[in-house]
């Protein structure tokens, strides 16, 4: 979200460095979660063509869940990231199936994703 300097009335959008640092801090907390296999970002921040108002596209691969896809990102505590986040959470089986079926989305993500971490069993 735009932020205002204490000594200025000018609003500024956070830098890529600030955004990715906040994402890394968030993902560091997930590293010790046994169910989380990988966290990365893709889209405009990964490609380098982001701008003011760009959201951050984040993908997380987990071992398993019974939660429906559309409800998976509800309680993931992304409030410390200073821009809007589009969080997509796939199980490893869902992700492998999409890659095997050569899903356009999966191929595009694989082409541009910047993984913050990938565990050995990913």
N, C-alpha and C positions, 0 to 999 in steps of 0.2 A: 504494500500500500504506500502511497506517497507519504513522505515524512517532511516535517518542517524543522528547520534548524532553529535553535533557541533564539538566535540573534537575527533572524530573517523572517520575512513574511512569505518568502518564496518556497513553494512546495517542490520537492525533488523525488524522483523515483530511485529506489535503492540500486546500487551498482551490481553488476553480475557477481563480482567478488563477494559482496555482502550476502547476496542471495544464496550462492553456492556454499558459502561458509555456514550459513544457517541450516541448509539442507544437510551438510556433512555432520553437523552437531546432532541433528535429529536422527540421521541414519546410524550414527555411532551408538545411540541408545538401543537400536534394533539389532545390532550385531550379536549381542549376547542372547537374543531371543532364539531358541532352538527351532521355532517354526519359520523364521524368516531366513530365506536363502540368498536373496539378492535385492539390492536397491540401486536404482539408476535414474537418470533424467534424460529426456529426449525432447524433440521439438525445437522451438526457436532458440532456447538457451544452449542446447547441444550444437545446433547448426551455426550459431553466432549471428542470427538475423533477428534477434529480439529487439524490442523497443519499449518505450513508455507504455505501460498498460498490458504488456505481455504476461501471461500466466506461466507457471512452471509446471511442465508435464513430468510426472514422477511415476515410475513403474516399480512395483514391489512383487517379488515372487516368493510365495510361501509354500510350505510342504502340503498343508491341507487346511480345510475349513468347511464348516457346515453353513456358514453365512452366505446368503444369496449375493451374487456379484455386485448388484447395485447398492447393497448396504455395507459392503466391506470397509469402505473408507471413512465411516462415520466417526469412529472413536480413536483416531490415530494421532491426535494432538499436534496438528501442523501449525498451531498459532504463532510459533516463534519464527516462522518463515515469513519475511516481510512482503510477499506478493501472493496473489491468489494461486492456489495449487490445485491441479487436476491430478488426483491420485488414482492410479489403476492398480488393483491388486488381483493377481492371478495365482492359482495353484500351479505347482510344477507340472502336473498332468495337463492342465488347460494350456499352459504355455507350450509344452512339447507338442501337443496336438495341433495348435495353431501353426507352429513352425513346420511340422510334418505336412500339413495341408497347404503349405505355402500361402498362408493368409497374407494379403497385401499389407495389412496393419503390422503383423509380426515381422515381416521382412523389412518394412520401413523402420520400425523401432530397432531391430537388430543392426541395421545399417548406420544409425546415428546415435544410439544410446551411449551415454557415458556412465559406466557402472561405478558406483561408489564403493561397493563391495560385492563379491560373489563368493559364496562358500564352496568348498570342495564338492559337495553333493549336488550342486546346481548344474 
